[in-house]
Amino acid sequence: MGDVNTGKLVIIAAGGTGGHMFPARAFADEMRTRGWTVGLISDYRGLRYASDFPAEWKEEVNAASPNFRKPWTLPAAALKIKSGINRAVRLIDQTMPALVAGFGGYPAYPALAAAKKRKVPIIIHEQNAVLGRVNRQFAQHAKLVASGFNRLDFLPSGAAHMPIGNPVRAPIVAMRDTPYPPTDGKLVLLVTGGSQGSSIIGDTVPLAIANYFPASLRGRLKVVQQVREEQMEGVRNIYRRAQVDADLAPFFADMPERLASAHLVVARSGAGTVSELAVVGRPSILIPLAIAMDDHQSANAEALTDVEAADVILESNLYPKLLGSLIAVRLEHGDDLRQRAAAARSVGKVDAASDLADMAERVAEL
């Protein structure tokens, strides 16, 4: 582990996906600017997203996601979890943190369990509008449950809850003052599907544009679309035959700039995506991931649909004709697009990392 400063130390417990790690990283950056030492505890899954995580040290512990549909796997999972907790307890004993901050995901479980065992103050940040399984386990023991959205399902009664927003990346915040693009020339449709892309969105959007989008608008349209590698050739051919200007890639490194230059966004409604749309202020059509735990992506989308900044199409209704018609209706009306953009921006929270750090410091002083 190396040398650690045992003065003002916060241990961050997070992992599993970028959705947990990205807000944890923004919080870590903020705490370090305030003179805190940061340690990270996760498992091998979480550490895949942590190569540039701003921590003085990072430790891998065993963790597991119990699958009660496969009871024969439970004993092995229980052993892994127990091993992870024991390792986290030893780390806490060695480093004496002032605070443990949990950002969700099964890799966060061992560190939070160890903090509870050693009576180290816990704060939790829940990115989604539904409290995740691990955060649910520790919400009653936490000094504070912060959340990305005002809505937070499964919050235990008596828990101290503060909706502060989701910490978003600095390059996204930097785009907040980029004006909404003019609507009298090219119309940019940005299509994303999460970190891995989305095969259903990749299949549906090109057919919607090629077959159910007015020819009068098609000449002005520019599609910027994240496409899975295995779908690339098929998607490119559809757009080529329809004579649609399309910029396709599995990943866009300059996503903040792409988002700022978009007139309309088609995307999943993961917590990070919804928060970034609000911070930059762009209208959207959201397609919640149907298999998301407790349907949390539909709940997330309400943050934007409630202010009429977004439309939602459920996967069960995701037909090319419906999607193409809706995209056309939105892009045909520039004034409406600008109003939707302003509505999105009105619910954007740019101070989430700072507000969470304020709360963390208060809890640590109690």
N, C-alpha and C positions, 0 to 999 in steps of 0.2 A: 504493500500500500504506500510505502514511502512516508516521509515526514508530514505531519499534519499540524495545523495550528489548532490547539484545543481551546482557544478563546471563544470567539463567536462563530460557531459552526452550525450550519443547517445541513441536514442530510435530506436529499431529495430521493423519494421512492417513486419510480415510474417505469413504465415499459410496455412492451408488447407491440405497439405501433407508433408511427410518427404522430398520430393524433394525441397521444399522451406525452410524447417526448418534446414536441415543439413548444407547447406552453410552458413545460417544465424548464426548457432552455431559456425562454424569455425571462422567467422568474429568476433563474440562476444568474443571468447577466445583471439583472437589477440588484440582486443581493450582493453581488461582488462589487458593484459600484459603490455600495454603502459600507464596504470594508469587511463584509462577512467572508468566511471560508465556506466553500461549498463541497460537499461530498455527494456522490451518486451511488445508490444501490439499485441494481436491476438484475435481470437474468440475461442469458445470452441473446434472447430476442430483443430486449430493450437496448442492449449495448450495441446492436447492429446500427441503431440510429444515433449513437453517441460518440462517433469518432471525433467530432469537434465540439462536444458538450463542454460548457465552461465550468469545469469542476477541478479542484486541486487533486482529487483522487476519485476513481471509479472502481467499484467492487462488484463482481458477479456472484450472485447467490443462486441456489437452486429454487425453482418455483414451478408450479404446475397448475393447470386448469382442470379441476375435478370434473369428470364426465359421468354424471349419474345415470345416463342412459347405457353406459358400459360399466356396470358395477365391478367387473373383474379387474378394471384398471385402477380402482380407488386405492387399494393398499400401496401400490407403487407411488401414486400421486401423493398420498399422505406422508410417505417416507421422504419424498423430495421436499415437500413443504416444511416438514419438521427440521430437516437438514438446513434449509434456507433460513428458517427462523433462528436456529442455534448459531449460525454464522453471523446473522445480523445482530444478535444479542452480543456476541463477542466484539463486533465492530463498535457498537454503541458503548460498551464498557471501556474500550480502548480510547475512544475519541471524545466521549462526554459531550454530545451535541446539545445545543440549547433548544433545538426544535427539529422535528421530522415533518416534512411536507410531502403528502401523498398526492400523486396526480393520476391515480387509477391504473388499471391493467393488472392482470394476475402477478406480474413480476414485482408489483409494489407491496404485495401481501406480506412477505417475510419481514420487511423493514418496519411496516406499520404494527405488525404483531409484536415485534421485538420492542418497539417504542412503548406500546401499551404495557408490556411486561415490565419494562424498566422505568415506567412512569415519566417518560419524556413527553413534553407537550406535543400534540399532533394538530396540524391543520391539514385540510383536504381541499383540493380544487377539482371540481367536476366540470368537464368541458361541455357535456351534453345536457339537454333539458330533462333527462332521466338519470337518476343517480345510478352509477354502475355498480356491479356486484361487489367488487372489493371495497369501493368507497362506502357502499351501504353497510358493510360489516363494521366499519370504524366510525361512522358519522356520529353516533351517540357519544363516542369517547373523544371526539375531536373538540378542540377549543373553538374551532371555526370551520364551517363548511362554506367555502366560496364557490360560486358557480358562474358558468359562462352565460347563462340566460336567466331571466326572471322566473320562468317556470322551472321547477325542479321536482319531478315525481319521485315517490318513494323516500322522501325526506322524513326521518323519524321525528315524532313530536318531541319538542323540547330542544332540538338541535339548533345551535346558533348559525343562522344562514345569512349570507350576504351575497347578492348577485352583483358581481363586479365586472363581468365580461370575461372573454378569453384573451390572454396575452397573445398578441400577434407579432409576427416578425417585423423588425425595424424597416426593411425595404417595402413592406406593405403600408405601414404607417406613413412612410415618405410619400406615397402616392395619394394620400387623402386630399390634398389640395389641388390635385390635377383636375381641371375642369372637365365636365362631361363633354365628350366629343361632339362636334357639329353633326347634324343629321341630314344635311343637304347634299352630301357626297357619298362616299363609300360607307356601307353599313357593316360593322364588324360583329360577327357572331362568334363568341368564344365558347368552346365546348370542352369540358373537362370531366374526368370520371374518377377522381381520387388518385392516390399515389401510384396505383397499378393500372389506371385506366378502367373503363367499364365496357365489357363486351356488349351489353344490351344497348347502351347509349351509342357505342361505335356502330352497331348494326342499324339502329333506328334513325339517327339524325341524317345520314346521307340519303336514305330513301325518302325521308320527310322533305328534304330540300329538293331532291331531284324530281319527285313526283307530285308534291302537294304544296309547292311554293310558287307564287305568281311569277310568270316570266318577266313581267314589268319590273319586279324588284330584283330578280336573279342577277341581272347585269351589274347591279350596285353592291351585291353581296360579297363579302370576304369572310370565309369560314376559317377560323383558327382552331384546330381540333387536336386534342390529345387522343391518340389511337394506339391500341395495343399492337405490338410488332406483328403478331400473326394475322391481324385484320388489315394491316396497312395497304397491301396491294388491292384488296377488294374495295376498300373505302376510296382509295385514290382513283380507281377506275370509274366508280359511280360518279364522282365529282367531275372527272374529265369528260365523260359522256354527256353530262348535264351542262358542261361549259361553265362550271362554278369555280371561281378563284379560291383555292384552298391551300392553306399552309398546315401540313400534317406532321406530327412528331409524337413519339412515345412519351416524351418529357420536354417541357420548356423550362430552361434554366432562368429565363427572364420573365417568369409568371407575373410578378408585380406590374411590370410595364405592359404586358399583354392584358392584364385585368383592367388597368387604367385606360387603355385604348379601346376597350370593348363597348359596344352599344347595348348588347344583351348577352347574358351568360346562361348556358345550359349546363347544369352540374348536379352532382349529388348534394345532399344537405348534411354532410358531416359538420361537426361543430366548428372546425377551423375554416371550412369553406364559407359557411354562413357568416361567421365573424368577419372574415376578410371582405366579403361582399358589402357588409355594413360599413366597415371602416373606410373603404375606398368609395362606396356609394354607387353601386351599379345594379340595374334591374336584372332579374333572373327568372328562369324557369327551373324549378328544382324537382329532382326525381329521387325521392328517398329510397335508400337501399332496403329492399323488402325483407332481407334476412337479418337486418340490424337488431341487436338484442333489445327486447322490449319496445321495438319500433321507435327507437330514440331519434332516428333521422326525421321522421314525420313531426315529432315534437319540436326538434330544432328549427324546422322550417317555419313554424308559427311566428318566430321572432321577426321574420320578414313578411309573411303573408298578412299578419295582423295590422301592418302599416301600409299594406297594398304595394309593397316593393317587389313581390315575387308571386308567381303562380306555382302551383304544385300539380304534378301529374304522377299518380301512383304507377308503379311498375305494371300492375295488372291492367292499367288503361293506356300503356305506352304504345300507341299505334302510330305509324308514320303519318297517316292523314290528320289525326288530332294534333300531333306535335307540329307538323308543317303549317297547319292552319293557324295555330297559336303563335308560332314564331312570326308569321307574316302579319298577323293582326298587331302584334306588339311593334314590329319594325316599321309599319306603315304610319305610325303616329308619333312623330318626334316630340310633341309637347307632353304626351302621356309618358314617354320614355324618360324625359327629363324630370317629371314629377316623381316617377318611381325611383329614379336615381337619388333624388333629394330625400325621399322617404327612407330609403336604405341607409343613406348617410346619417340621417337623424338618429338612428339607433346604434350607430357605430361607437364602440368604446375603445378609446386609444390609450387610456391610462390603467388598463387592467393589471399589468405587471407591477406598476408603481403602487397601485392600491393594495394589491396582494402583499407586496413587500411591507407596506405600512402596517397591515394587519399582522403579518408574521412577526415584525419587531415588537408590536404591542403584546402579542401572546408570549413571546420569549421573555418579556420583562415582568410578566405577572408572577 
